[in-house]
C-alpha cells in the first residue's frame, strides 16, 4: 500500500474518510445535539454564536468525552483487549447528560458498527458485537469508531481529528438546515474551527481528567425533548 505518512496508509485514509463521511449510514444528519432548541430560544442565532456553540461542544462538551472514549477504545482494540473495550463502551454510554444525547450516541454507534462490519469484516469487531448482543448492551458511537480505526491501522491522532471535524461539520450542517447561516458562513465556521479541532486532538493523548462542562448545551438538549415543532431527533 502507498504510504501517506509514517502512520497512515492510503487504505487507512480511505476508510477514515468513508467512515466519517456524511454519506456513511449512521443517521448523523438527524441529530442537532440540542442546537435546535438553542436556535428556538435565540441563544444561537448567527455565524458567531454557532461558531462559539460548536467550539464549546468540541472542547468542553460531548466532543471532549467522545475523544477520550475514542482514545481508550482505540487502545483496547489495538491490544485486542475485548474486556477493556467493553468497559470503555459502558463508560461512553453512561456519561450522557440527557436521554436524547444517549439516543444520539447509541443509535449512531449501532448503525456505525453494523455498516462497518458488513462492508469491512473484522473478527475482533465481530466478537465485540456478539458480546454486546449477549449482554444486551448498547454501542457508544466513539467507542465503535475507535475500535474500527484501530483495526484499520489508523493512528489515534488522525482518528480523533477526523472524528471531531465530523462533529463540527454535523453541527454546522444542522445550523444550515435551521436557517441561521448560509453555505459560505458554514465554511467560514469550519475554517475558524480548524485550530480548535487540532488543539483538542493534540491534548487528548495524555489527558487523565474525564468529564465535560457544557451546561448550556445540556439544558438545550433537555428543552428539546419537549419542543413542539422539531426537525431533529436531538
N, C-alpha and C positions, 0 to 999 in steps of 0.2 A: 504494500500500500504506500501511496505517496505521503510523505510526512508534511504536515502543515507547520508543526513546531516540534520541539522535543517531547511534548506531552499530548499532542492531539494529531491523530491521523486523519486522512481525508474521510475515511469511513466514520470515524467518531464525530467529526464535524458535521457530516451529512445527517447522522442520526440525531445529534443535538438540535440542529436547525429544524428537522422534521418534527421531533417530539415536542418542541416548544413553539411550533408554528400555530397560528390561529386556525389552520385547517385540520390540525390533529384533533380527533373526536373526543375531547374532554368536556365540551359544552361550556367552555370558559366565557363565551360571548353572553351567556345568560345570567352572569353574576356581576354585580356592581360593587360588592363589598361595602354596602352601606352608603355608597355615593349617591344613589337615587334619593335617599331621604335627606342627605345633606344639600342636594340641589333644591329639593322641595322646600326646605326651611330657609334657603338663601345663604347658608354657610359657605357653600361653594357655588360660584356664580359666573366665573370668568377664567381666563387663562392663568392669572396669577394665583387665584385661590385653588384651582385644580392642581397646579404645579405644587403648591405647598402641601395640599392634602396627600397627593401621591408620594411626595418625598417623605412625609411623616409615616405613611404606611410602610414604606421600604425600610426606613432607618429605625423606627420605634414601634411599629405595629406588627401585623402578621408577617410582613416581609422579614423582619428580624427573627421571629420564631421559626418561620419556614426555612430560612437559611441555616439555622442551627440544626434543625431536624434533617435537612438535606445533607449537611456535613456528616452527621452521625450515621445516617442510613448509608451514605456513600462508603464510609469507613467500614461499616459492618458487612456490606456486600462485597467489598474488595477483599475482606478477610474470610469470606464465605461463612460468616457467623450468623446463622439464622435466628438464634435466640436473641442476640443483640439487636438484630433488625426488628424483631417482634417488640422488644421493649421500646425502641426508638419510635416505632409506629404508634404504640399506645400513648406515648407522651404527646406525640403530634396531634392525635385525635382529641386528647383530654384538654389541651391548652387552647381552647376556643371559647371566647367570651360570650358568644350568643348562639342560639340554635341555628340561625342562618349561616353563620361562619362555619359551624360544624358541618352543615349540609354542603357548603361550598367546597370544603377540603375533602370530604369523604366521597361525594358524588364524582368529583373530578379524579380523585385517587382511584376509585373503582374503574372508571372509564379509561384512564390512562393505562393502568396495569393490564386490563383486558385487551386493549388495542395493541399495546406493546408486545404482549405475549403472542398474540395472533400473527403479527407481522414479523417479529424478530424473536423466534423461540429461544428461550434461555432456561436451562434446567434449574438454576438457582431461583429465578423468579417463579417458575412452576412450583417448586417446593414451598416457597413462601405463600403463594396463592392457595395451595392446598391446606397449609397450616392455618391460614386466616379463615378459610371456609370451615375447617374442622372446629375452630374455636368460635366461629360466628363473630369475627371481629371485622370492623370497617378498615378501609385503607386510607391513610393520610396521603394527600397528593405529593407534598415534598419528599416524603419517605419513598414513594414509588419512583419519583424522578431520580432521587439519589441512588437507589438500588439499580435502576436501569442504566444510568450513566456510568456507574462504576463497572457494571458488566460489559459495557461497550468500550471500556478503557479511556473514558473521557475524564481528564483531570478535574478535581473538585472546583478549582478556580474558574475554569471555563463553564462548568455546570451551574455554579452559583451565579455567575454573571448573566448567563443566558436565562436562568430562572427569574431573576429579579428584573431583567429587562422585559421579559414577557409579562410579568405582573404589572409593571409600569405601562406597557402597551395596552393591556386589557383595560386598565382604569382610564387611560386616555380615550380608548375606543368607546367606553361607556359614556364619557363626557361628550363625545361627538354625537352619539345617538340621543343623549338627553338635550342636545341643542345649545349647550353653553359655550362651545368653541367650534371653530371651523377646522378644516383639514390642515391648513398651514400652521395655525396656532398649536394644533396637536403635535406637529413635527417640531415646533419650537420648544414645546414642553419636553419632548423626548431628548432633544439635543441638550437642553439645560440639565436634564437628569443624568446625563452620561457620567459626569463626575461623581454624582451621588451614588449611582449603582456601582461604579468602580471602587469607591471608597468603602461602601458597605460590603462588597465582596472581599476586599482585601483584609478587612478587620475580622472576618469570621473565623479564620483558621485557628486562632489561639484563644478565642473568646471563651470564658468559663462562666459568664453570668447569663442565665437563661430567663427570658421573660419579655414583656412588652409594656409600653406606656403610651397608649393611643386612645385615651378615654373618649375623645370626641368621635372617633371612628366607631368605637364600640357602642356609644349611645345612639349614633345614627343607625347602626345595624339593628339595634333594639327597636327603634322607632319604625324602621322599615317593615318589621314583622306585621304591623297593623296599619300600614299606609294604605289608603283607599284605592288609589289608582297606581299600578306598577307595571313597568316594562321588564324588570329583572327579578330573579329569584332571591337575590340578597342585596 
